[in-house]
Amino acid sequence: MKSNIYNALKKYSTLSTVSFHTPGHKNDRFYKKFNVDITELSFSDNLSKPSGIIKKAEEDIATILGVKKSFLLTDGSTLGIFSLLYASKKWGSKIIIQKNSHISVYNALTFLGIEPIFLEQEIVNGLINPPTNASLKKALEENPDASGFLLTSPDYYGKTVDLEYAKSLTEKSGKLLLVDNAHGAHIKFTDSSNYAGNFADAFVDGAHKTLPVLTQGAILNANKDDFTLELEKAVKSFRTTSPSYPIMASIESAVKYMAKNKERLVYLKKLVSSFKSYIKTLGFGILETDDFFKIVIDCGSVCSPEKIAALLEKKNIFVEMTDGRYILLIISIFTKKSHFNRLKRALKTLKIKREEIVERVNYPTLEREISFLTAKKSKYELVFVKDAENRVLQDNLGVFPPCFPIGIAGEKVNKELINLLTEKYFGVEDGKIKVVK
């Protein structure tokens, strides 16, 4: 199956062209190597109303992913989240979500005036667990006016929700099952048993996170006809009118590459298993999750993960994230055995001073005082973190990455939260936070 967009760009790049169109670099100077960065020309179709190569690319992607409709996004998964929630308003002005939903979910809820209903979730081994089936059932039963679920699966650490069970609940109640699959664009090719496309009415893939796709490349997918109509309106409302052709081409090519190289993924899974076994011999723990593209190293009492990451960087090895206890590695189909070997050697030879690690708490238990939207609409004042106990948050507090809040608007500040907050958290500016006035 050919890559329609890439082939058109490749042909264009071989021509001796004179550009009287955007972009302004005109494929000159060092941009010569990027001379597939073009605009809407006679042959290149138009993402706002596809009828040529883009239309064919979207149709091919939908066929491979097993969905009814796919939209190419060059604005990242955030555009997909905004579109999902915008379209959901026809089904209701409330929606059930996880507390560890991405910050884009909270931004969209605020912008669109949708009230979140929070699922009950346990904190285990310093991480928020996905909601249980009992939690899903209870939330839907207690909130019959909600439009349905917007679930994050897999989450940043590779943990997933039972989407088949969630679908059984929404089918019975006539509600929506929407999925933020931003970290799971590869799941179709690695674990189809809990793939969002088998169950969700619509979902967004952050293709650039785990597929060989340029940054900001994403895909919005839909399976429910009447919802798809609303989704199309939403996408047209929020997306840029100047989409990147290289990003679009990379999305189409990557999906087709994944579909053609499933044996590589089987081999990759074996490499991951071998690597996990090896680092356990060095004293590290492994947090077992549902997604082998996420390797979560538990530093336990070995050493601060931040110190380990800093030492690795001196050897030009860069990790995705550290969070005070864990190191997160994200792999892709292009991760090689040599990459794992280099990391193994580095970890083995690092001169790590053993130290006692204080159990970090990233997710304090806070009581909700007022609703999320009520708090966001309230007047606020800035107070020093140390003086904020028992005040109600007017805005969210969290850290990038993993880009979800630890304190949510409408919740009451306690000592546990105060002891955690530093300037690295979003929502903290010059030692102050926003609280309801």
Secondary structure, 3 states (H helix, E strand, C coil): CCCHHHHHHHHHHCCCCCCCCCCCCCCCHHHHHHCCCCCCCCCCCCCCCCCCHHHHHHHHHHHHHCCCEEEEECCCHHHHHHHHHHHHHHHCCEEEECCCCCHHHHHHHHHHCCEEEECCCCEECCEECCCCHHHHHHHHHHCCCCCEEEEECCCCCCCCCCHHHHHHHHHHHCCEEEEEECCCCCHHHHCHHHCHHHCCCEEEECHHHHCCCCCCCEEEEECCHHHHHHHHHHHHHHCCCCCCHHHHHHHHHHHHHHHHCHHHHHHHHHHHHHHHHHHHCCCCEEECCCCCCEEEEECCCCCCHHHHHHHHHCCCCCCCEECCCEEEEECCCCCCHHHHHHHHHHHHHCCCCCCCCCCCCCCCCCCECCCHHHHHHCCEEEEEHHHCCCCEECCCEEECCCCEEEECCCEECCHHHHHHCCCCCECCECCEEEEEC
